[in-house]
């Protein structure tokens, strides 16, 4: 009796491990090198330490990596190293450099150093930061697409996608293990396993989509419904990219022209530009930016709980021109979504699907684009949260996107840029 052959799954993984690992390493070098390059750029400034350098370049590099790896789901936690420093102080007086070093990180959404610099000796707590630098996520995905396309030109298939994903995941895991420095009796944890798992999922989806593009196109050819959904999703992603680019540029210009913003602060803001753009878009559409600061992190003592900043606050703070500019930004962004959906869609149903998918993507990114931090010590704690109000994002997004999807086809017809095929909507009535 002939021995049984390997199962289909076993045969697949056999092809994976016998394949071209050198080409997979080359493809994975693009996104991995990008993370390292960004961390090196962020670690060059000394962040106000002056001549007394406490956090050297290598420690700044590891801290920057820990911050950047949150783009894949990693964490950022600062806690006492071992049993604490001299005299039993977990966060001793040597950590005073943090008030300068972290103040610039705070411009990107983190009050890392300023929170710890204010702690008294003897503190035995921990500080956590939750911030997804979406610039890093987007650039990493883009670099992974470039590497996967190079592998596809060489005939790579699904096996190559698995190899590239495994190499990219291993690189993120190694960087996460490296990004755990110990400075001035405190240590930083970057949750490297969580970051690696997040990178694995994203890499499998991206590389699988690129390398299996032809097979997916054949599968969709006989399924009009799925093809419509995929085309609408492509329109939604394109619209989100265009809108975020505009809003991020507006947010960066406004931030760069603010008082007391130097080059280091601008550098730190770059990894979170899409986060800033999401808040600009939400505010322009009428949603509130909410902040909740309690406990130790409320250094002003004003009890900032469940506060919000919306269009009315924008007018009170900066005047009517700021309100006009915000509303104009909202109109332009909504029209961009509607016009892209109208130009790329075959009918009203696909346009509505593209608008709905855009809104779902906006809700997802708005949920990821906020900032939260926590500071605990024995019997006391402090929290700080800064994010868009998601129910308002959903409500106002429905109004703006729905109106844009409704009006955009008529605008295209009036400007003579409508598709040659007869549209699936009635012609506007005459005068």
C-alpha positions in Angstrom: 0.0 0.0 0.0 1.5 3.3 -1.1 2.0 5.8 1.7 -0.4 8.7 1.9 0.8 12.0 0.4 0.8 15.2 2.3 -2.4 17.1 2.8 -3.1 20.2 0.6 -2.3 22.4 3.6 1.0 20.6 4.2 1.9 20.7 0.5 1.2 24.5 0.5 3.5 25.2 3.5 6.1 22.9 1.9 6.1 25.1 -1.1 6.3 28.2 1.2 9.4 27.0 3.0 11.1 25.7 -0.1 10.5 28.9 -2.0 12.6 32.0 -2.8 13.4 33.4 0.7 16.0 35.8 -0.7 13.3 37.6 -2.8 11.0 37.7 0.1 13.6 39.3 2.3 14.2 41.9 -0.4 10.4 42.6 -0.6 10.2 42.9 3.2 13.2 45.2 3.4 11.1 48.1 2.0 8.7 48.4 5.0 11.3 47.3 7.6 13.8 49.9 6.4 11.1 52.6 6.4 10.4 52.0 10.1 14.1 52.2 10.9 14.6 55.4 8.9 11.7 57.1 10.6 13.0 56.2 14.0 16.5 57.4 13.1 15.1 60.8 12.0 13.1 61.1 15.2 16.0 60.3 17.4 18.4 62.9 16.0 17.2 65.9 18.1 18.0 66.0 21.8 14.6 67.5 22.7 15.7 70.3 25.0 18.2 68.3 27.1 20.9 70.9 26.6 24.4 70.0 27.5 23.4 67.5 30.2 22.4 64.6 27.9 20.6 62.0 30.0 18.8 60.2 27.1 21.5 59.3 24.6 21.0 58.7 20.9 20.6 55.0 21.2 18.0 55.3 23.9 16.1 58.0 21.9 16.2 55.6 18.9 14.6 52.8 21.0 12.0 55.2 22.4 11.2 56.4 18.9 10.8 52.8 17.7 8.5 52.0 20.7 6.3 55.0 19.7 6.3 54.0 16.0 5.4 50.4 16.6 2.1 51.4 18.0 1.1 51.7 14.3 0.7 47.9 14.3 -1.0 47.5 17.7 2.0 47.7 20.0 1.9 49.4 23.3 3.9 52.0 25.2 4.3 51.6 29.0 6.8 53.1 31.3 7.3 51.4 34.7 10.0 51.1 37.4 13.0 49.0 36.4 13.3 46.0 38.7 12.7 47.0 42.3 13.3 50.7 41.6 16.2 53.0 41.7 18.4 54.2 44.5 16.7 54.8 47.8 13.7 52.8 46.5 12.5 55.5 44.1 10.9 54.0 41.1 10.9 57.2 39.2 13.7 59.1 40.8 14.9 62.7 40.5 17.1 61.6 37.6 14.0 61.5 35.4 13.6 65.2 35.5 14.8 65.4 31.9 11.4 64.1 30.9 9.7 67.4 31.3 11.8 68.7 28.3 12.1 65.5 26.3 8.5 64.6 26.5 7.1 68.1 25.9 8.0 67.8 22.3 6.6 64.3 22.1 3.4 65.8 23.5 3.0 67.8 20.4 2.4 64.6 18.6 -0.2 63.4 21.1 2.0 62.2 24.0 2.7 63.9 27.3 5.2 61.2 28.0 8.0 63.1 29.7 6.0 66.0 31.2 3.8 63.6 33.1 6.8 61.7 34.6 8.9 64.8 35.1 6.2 66.0 37.6 6.2 62.9 39.7 7.7 62.9 43.1 10.5 60.6 44.1 9.3 57.4 45.6 6.6 56.9 42.9 6.0 53.3 42.2 3.5 53.5 39.3 3.3 53.1 35.6 2.5 55.3 32.6 0.7 54.0 29.5 0.1 55.7 26.2 -2.3 54.6 23.4 -1.6 56.4 20.1 -1.7 54.9 16.6 0.6 57.0 14.4 -1.4 56.5 11.2 1.4 58.1 9.0 3.5 55.1 9.9 0.7 52.6 9.1 0.0 54.1 5.7 3.7 54.4 4.7 4.4 50.8 5.9 1.5 49.5 3.8 2.6 51.5 0.8 6.2 50.1 1.1 4.8 46.6 1.5 2.8 47.0 -1.7 6.0 48.1 -3.6 7.8 45.0 -2.3 4.9 42.7 -3.2 4.7 44.2 -6.7 8.3 43.4 -7.3 7.7 39.8 -6.1 4.7 39.6 -8.5 6.8 40.6 -11.5 9.1 37.7 -10.6 6.1 35.3 -10.7 5.4 35.1 -7.0 2.1 33.7 -5.8 0.3 33.1 -2.5 3.3 31.3 -1.2 5.4 34.4 -1.7 2.8 36.4 0.2 3.2 34.2 3.2 7.0 34.4 3.1 7.0 38.2 2.8 4.5 38.4 5.6 6.6 36.1 7.9 9.8 38.1 7.2 8.0 41.5 7.8 6.5 40.1 11.0 9.9 38.9 12.2 11.4 42.3 11.5 8.7 44.1 13.5 9.2 41.6 16.4 12.9 42.2 16.5 12.5 45.9 16.4 9.9 45.7 19.2 12.3 43.6 21.4 15.0 46.2 20.7 12.6 49.1 21.5 12.5 48.5 25.3 15.2 50.7 26.8 16.0 51.2 30.4 16.8 54.9 31.3 17.2 56.5 34.7 15.7 53.6 36.7 12.7 53.2 34.5 12.0 50.8 31.6 9.8 51.1 28.5 7.7 48.2 27.3 6.6 48.2 23.6 4.4 45.0 23.6 6.5 43.5 20.7 4.3 40.4 20.4 1.1 42.4 19.9 2.9 44.6 17.3 4.1 41.5 15.5 0.6 40.0 15.4 -0.8 43.2 14.0 1.9 43.4 11.4 1.3 39.8 10.4 -2.4 40.3 9.8 -1.9 43.5 7.8 1.0 42.0 5.8 -1.0 38.9 4.8 -4.0 41.0 3.7 -1.8 43.4 1.7 0.6 41.0 0.1 -2.2 38.5 -0.6 -4.2 41.1 -2.3 -1.3 42.3 -4.5 0.0 38.8 -5.5 -3.4 37.3 -6.0 -4.8 40.2 -8.0 -5.2 38.3 -11.3 -6.9 35.4 -9.6 -9.2 37.7 -7.7 -10.1 39.5 -11.0 -11.1 36.2 -12.5 -13.2 35.2 -9.5 -15.0 38.6 -9.6 -15.7 38.5 -13.3 -18.6 36.1 -12.8 -19.9 37.8 -9.7 -21.3 41.2 -10.5 -22.4 41.9 -7.0 -19.0 41.3 -5.5 -17.4 43.2 -8.3 -19.6 46.2 -7.6 -18.7 46.0 -3.9 -15.0 45.9 -4.6 -15.2 48.8 -7.0 -17.1 50.8 -4.5 -14.5 50.0 -1.8 -11.8 51.2 -4.1 -13.7 54.5 -4.6 -14.1 54.9 -0.9 -10.4 54.3 -0.2 -9.4 56.8 -2.9 -11.8 59.4 -1.5 -10.5 58.9 2.0 -6.9 59.3 0.8 -7.7 62.6 -1.0 -9.7 64.0 1.9 -7.1 63.0 4.5 -4.4 64.6 2.3 -6.2 67.9 2.2 -7.2 67.9 5.9 -3.8 66.8 7.1 -2.2 69.6 5.0 -4.6 72.2 6.6 -4.0 70.8 10.1 -0.2 70.9 9.6 -0.2 74.4 8.3 -2.3 75.6 11.2 -0.1 73.8 13.7 3.1 75.1 12.1 2.0 78.7 12.3 1.0 78.4 16.0 3.0 80.1 18.7 5.9 78.3 20.4 6.2 75.5 17.7 9.7 74.8 16.7 11.3 72.4 14.3 11.4 69.5 16.8 7.7 69.8 17.5 7.0 69.8 13.7 9.1 66.6 13.3 7.2 64.9 16.1 3.9 65.9 14.4 4.7 64.1 11.1 3.9 60.5 12.3 0.4 61.6 13.3 -0.5 63.8 10.4 -3.5 61.6 9.4 -4.7 61.7 13.0 -4.7 65.5 12.8 -6.4 65.3 9.4 -9.2 63.1 10.8 -9.9 65.6 13.6 -9.9 68.5 11.1 -12.5 66.6 9.0 -14.6 65.7 11.9 -14.6 69.3 13.3 -15.4 70.7 9.8 -18.4 68.4 9.6 -19.7 69.5 13.0 -18.5 66.7 15.3 -17.0 67.7 18.7 -13.4 66.9 19.6 -13.8 65.6 23.2 -11.2 65.6 25.9 -11.4 64.1 29.4 -8.6 64.7 31.9 -8.8 63.4 35.4 -6.7 62.7 38.4 -2.9 63.1 38.3 -2.9 64.2 34.7 -5.1 67.2 35.5 -2.2 69.4 36.5 -4.3 72.6 36.2 -6.8 71.4 38.8 -9.7 72.6 36.7 -11.3 69.2 36.4 -11.5 68.9 32.6 -14.1 66.1 32.4 -16.2 65.3 29.4 -15.4 68.6 27.7 -15.8 69.1 23.9 -14.6 71.6 21.3 -16.8 72.1 18.2 -17.6 74.7 15.6 -19.2 77.1 18.1 -16.0 76.9 20.2 -13.9 77.5 17.1 -15.8 80.7 16.4 -15.6 81.9 20.0 -11.8 81.2 20.1 -10.7 82.3 16.7 -13.5 84.3 15.2 -15.9 84.0 12.3 -13.3 83.5 9.6 -12.2 80.3 11.3 -15.8 79.0 11.3 -16.1 79.9 7.6 -12.9 78.2 6.8 -14.0 75.0 8.7 -17.3 74.9 6.9 -15.7 75.5 3.5 -13.3 72.6 4.2 -16.3 70.4 5.1 -18.1 71.3 1.8 -14.9 70.6 -0.3 -14.3 67.3 1.4 -17.9 66.2 1.0 -17.9 67.1 -2.7 -14.6 65.2 -3.2 -16.2 62.1 -1.8 -19.4 62.5 -3.9 -17.6 63.4 -7.1 -15.1 60.5 -6.9 -18.0 58.1 -6.1 -20.0 59.5 -9.1 -17.2 59.3 -11.6 -16.1 55.7 -10.7 -19.6 54.2 -10.1 -21.9 52.6 -12.6 -25.2 53.6 -11.0 -26.9 55.1 -8.0 -26.6 51.9 -5.9 -22.8 51.7 -6.3 -22.5 55.4 -5.5 -24.4 55.0 -2.3 -22.3 51.9 -1.4 -19.1 53.9 -2.0 -20.4 56.7 0.3 -21.4 54.2 3.0 -18.0 52.4 2.9 -16.3 55.8 3.1 -18.3 56.6 6.2 -17.5 53.2 7.8 -13.8 53.8 7.0 -14.0 57.3 8.6 -15.6 55.8 11.7 -12.9 53.2 12.0 -10.0 55.6 11.5 -11.6 58.1 13.9 -11.7 55.4 16.5 -8.0 54.7 16.0 -6.9 58.3 15.6 -7.5 59.4 19.2 -5.1 59.6 22.1 -5.4 58.1 25.6 -3.0 57.9 28.4 -3.0 56.7 32.0 -0.8 57.3 35.0 -1.1 55.0 38.1 0.6 55.0 41.5 -0.5 52.8 44.4 -3.9 54.3 45.4 -4.1 57.1 42.9 -4.4 57.3 39.1 -4.9 59.8 36.3 -6.3 59.5 32.8 -6.4 61.7 29.7 -8.4 61.0 26.5 -8.6 63.1 23.4 -10.8 61.9 20.5 -13.7 62.6 18.1 -17.2 62.0 19.3 -18.0 58.9 17.2 -21.9 59.2 17.4 -21.6 62.7 16.1 -19.2 61.6 13.4 -21.8 59.0 12.3 -24.7 61.5 12.4 -23.0 64.4 10.6 -21.1 62.1 8.3 -24.5 60.6 7.1 -25.7 64.1 6.4 -22.7 65.4 4.6 -21.8 62.2 2.6 -25.5 61.5 1.8 -26.0 65.1 0.4 -22.7 64.9 -1.5 -23.6 61.5 -3.1 -27.0 62.9 -4.0 -25.7 66.1 -5.6 -22.5 65.1 -7.2 -23.9 63.3 -10.3 -25.9 66.4 -11.2 -22.8 68.5 -10.8 -20.9 66.2 -13.2 -23.7 66.5 -15.7 -23.8 70.3 -15.5 -20.1 70.5 -16.1 -20.2 68.0 -18.9 -18.0 65.4 -17.2 -20.6 62.7 -16.7 -20.0 59.3 -18.2 -21.1 58.5 -21.7 -23.3 55.7 -20.6 -26.8 56.7 -19.5 -26.8 57.2 -15.7 -29.0 55.2 -13.4 -30.7 58.4 -12.1 -33.4 60.6 -13.6 -32.4 63.8 -15.3 -32.9 67.0 -13.3 -36.1 68.9 -14.1 -35.9 71.9 -16.4 -36.6 75.5 -15.3 
